[in-house]
């Protein structure tokens, strides 16, 4: 009897689901054991069934595997977030008591560089804002210059008309 592909989705029939869980759990635990033996790896597998029953396998002790996992996770977090709370407080001028002269000098240099970057960013932002306002002003002035001849023409026409009416009403 050949193996058939099954769709990876929740099995509706609870009996079939339990049988599949049992077989796949045993297969997973067997693979974990083989991986530990063949590759001399520390392996830990924790499985909770839908009824909250615990199944586990570890090549050494589960406690040591979990502790190692937690240490690795902490190391990764420290690499990802190199600025610890203490470092942030030191940058804010707090908790400087334990720092030596060299550490204080490094902190001062770091703050100077940070301040320089902030000033450059601020200057860039102000320059962009000035350029945008200048562009808007040029657009506004040019639109008014375009409208100016029309206004002059209308004013001249009004004056000519008024002058013509005055001449007509009060001839010479």
Phi, psi and omega per residue, in radians:
X1 nan 2.165 -3.094
X2 -1.472 2.801 3.121
X3 -1.488 2.359 3.097
X4 -1.849 2.678 3.102
X5 -1.357 2.431 3.051
X6 -2.049 2.625 3.107
X7 -1.237 2.418 3.134
X8 -1.489 1.595 3.082
X9 -2.725 2.948 -3.094
X10 -1.102 2.343 3.100
X11 -1.450 2.176 -3.048
X12 -1.266 -0.742 -3.107
X13 -1.250 2.106 -3.051
X14 -1.141 -0.608 3.122
X15 -1.169 -0.828 3.111
X16 -1.086 -0.683 3.137
X17 -1.094 -0.736 -3.125
X18 -1.175 -0.723 3.117
X19 -1.101 -0.796 3.139
X20 -1.100 -0.743 3.119
X21 -1.025 -0.813 -3.107
X22 -1.077 -0.818 -3.122
X23 -1.139 -0.802 -3.102
X24 -1.213 -0.614 3.086
X25 -1.082 -0.830 3.127
X26 -1.079 -0.698 3.109
X27 -1.121 -0.737 3.133
X28 -1.130 -0.775 3.129
X29 -1.136 -0.649 3.100
X30 -1.121 -0.776 3.125
X31 -1.101 -0.685 3.124
X32 -1.101 -0.738 3.124
X33 -1.118 -0.773 3.127
X34 -1.082 -0.732 3.133
X35 -1.083 -0.728 3.134
X36 -1.125 -0.728 -3.102
X37 -1.279 -0.881 -3.057
X38 -1.164 -0.670 -3.008
X39 -1.897 0.064 -3.122
X40 0.901 0.809 -3.116
X41 -1.825 2.599 2.993
X42 -1.450 2.025 -3.074
X43 -2.108 2.403 3.048
X44 -2.404 2.230 3.124
X45 -2.209 2.251 3.089
X46 -2.143 2.235 -3.130
X47 -2.276 2.310 2.996
X48 -1.984 2.231 3.109
X49 -1.331 3.034 3.115
X50 -1.146 -0.324 3.086
X51 -1.669 0.242 3.119
X52 1.150 0.442 3.056
X53 -1.482 2.385 -3.077
X54 -1.610 2.320 2.999
X55 -2.238 2.358 -3.119
X56 -2.566 2.721 3.022
X57 -2.519 2.413 2.981
X58 -2.530 2.484 -3.111
X59 -1.286 -0.552 3.007
X60 -1.967 -2.375 3.065
X61 -1.640 2.506 -3.121
X62 -1.057 -0.641 -3.126
X63 -1.061 -0.776 -3.122
X64 -1.192 -0.631 3.112
X65 -1.144 -0.766 -3.140
X66 -1.152 -0.718 3.107
X67 -1.092 -0.730 3.123
X68 -1.120 -0.706 3.100
X69 -1.073 -0.814 -3.132
X70 -1.102 -0.707 3.099
X71 -1.091 -0.765 3.129
X72 -1.087 -0.718 3.139
X73 -1.106 -0.725 3.106
X74 -1.109 -0.748 3.127
X75 -1.080 -0.739 3.120
X76 -1.110 -0.752 3.120
X77 -1.077 -0.652 3.118
X78 -1.206 -0.610 3.096
X79 -1.224 -0.707 -3.134
X80 -1.223 -0.690 -3.115
X81 -2.065 1.376 -3.047
X82 -1.209 -0.353 -3.124
X83 -1.537 1.780 3.120
X84 -1.315 2.987 3.111
X85 -1.027 -0.681 -3.133
X86 -1.107 -0.758 -3.129
X87 -1.094 -0.716 3.121
X88 -1.124 -0.764 3.122
X89 -1.108 -0.652 3.109
X90 -1.135 -0.690 3.098
X91 -1.132 -0.462 3.107
X92 -1.494 0.017 3.111
X93 1.564 0.227 -3.140
X94 -1.879 2.810 3.083
X95 0.915 0.863 -3.141
X96 -1.703 -0.030 -3.039
X97 -1.009 -0.776 -3.034
X98 -1.433 0.008 -3.079
X99 -1.522 2.432 3.074
X100 -1.495 3.128 -3.103
X101 -1.057 -0.733 -3.131
X102 -1.141 -0.745 3.118
X103 -1.124 -0.707 3.109
X104 -1.112 -0.676 3.117
X105 -1.136 -0.740 3.100
X106 -1.081 -0.740 3.131
X107 -1.105 -0.743 3.116
X108 -1.102 -0.761 3.112
X109 -1.085 -0.735 3.136
X110 -1.105 -0.752 3.117
X111 -1.140 -0.674 3.113
X112 -1.104 -0.783 3.107
X113 -1.098 -0.734 3.130
X114 -1.098 -0.750 3.129
X115 -1.106 -0.686 3.114
X116 -1.110 -0.767 3.117
X117 -1.108 -0.731 3.135
X118 -1.103 -0.775 3.132
X119 -1.097 -0.719 3.118
X120 -1.099 -0.735 3.133
X121 -1.133 -0.721 3.119
X122 -1.113 -0.785 3.131
X123 -1.074 -0.740 3.109
X124 -1.081 -0.744 3.137
X125 -1.124 -0.772 3.114
X126 -1.127 -0.718 3.107
X127 -1.063 -0.777 3.112
X128 -1.080 -0.705 -3.142
X129 -1.152 -0.741 3.106
X130 -1.085 -0.767 3.126
X131 -1.075 -0.703 3.138
X132 -1.153 -0.769 3.112
X133 -1.131 -0.690 3.092
X134 -1.092 -0.751 3.122
X135 -1.081 -0.752 3.122
X136 -1.122 -0.705 3.135
X137 -1.109 -0.795 3.122
X138 -1.049 -0.742 3.123
X139 -1.084 -0.766 -3.128
X140 -1.142 -0.824 -3.140
X141 -1.090 -0.761 -3.127
X142 -1.140 -0.634 3.108
X143 -1.186 -0.602 3.094
X144 -1.250 -0.632 3.103
X145 -1.140 -0.623 3.100
X146 -1.159 -0.673 -3.119
X147 -1.357 -0.348 -3.077
X148 -1.038 -0.868 3.133
X149 -1.022 -0.609 3.126
X150 -1.137 -0.759 3.122
X151 -1.108 -0.762 3.123
X152 -1.069 -0.788 3.137
X153 -1.044 -0.806 -3.134
X154 -1.105 -0.774 3.118
X155 -1.068 -0.764 3.120
X156 -1.086 -0.717 3.130
X157 -1.097 -0.745 3.123
X158 -1.087 -0.782 3.136
X159 -1.113 -0.728 3.118
X160 -1.097 -0.769 3.141
X161 -1.104 -0.787 3.127
X162 -1.102 -0.751 3.118
X163 -1.093 -0.761 -3.137
X164 -1.086 -0.729 3.128
X165 -1.141 -0.729 3.140
X166 -1.103 -0.743 -3.133
X167 -1.138 -0.678 -3.113
X168 -1.221 -0.709 -3.097
X169 -1.300 -0.721 -3.079
X170 -2.090 1.317 -3.122
X171 -1.149 2.497 -3.123
X172 -0.208 nan nan
